[in-house]
């Protein structure tokens, strides 16, 4: 399977994420594609299973959720279906408050 790469676009965020970014709670975001040209991104992982993201990256300073279950609900809402814990995501780390 080839990597899905997005060029010349900033990562889009929903209202839930924008609120946590503004609060300084969200420093990473999990995506099915790599946004390689977003200047706010410092590092992108290879694909990581959602179960790992929920266990280690759900909270403040990472995804910004209050619990792994909240993160699962947010992701399910984005995809409008139950997302498998085995699904892989690229985790983008950075400061998303404003463009650099």
Secondary structure as UniProt FT lines:
FT   STRAND          5..6
FT   HELIX           15..22
FT   TURN            23..24
FT   STRAND          28..31
FT   STRAND          34..35
FT   TURN            36..37
FT   TURN            39..40
FT   STRAND          41..49
FT   HELIX           50..56
FT   TURN            60..61
FT   HELIX           68..79
FT   TURN            85..86
FT   STRAND          88..94
//
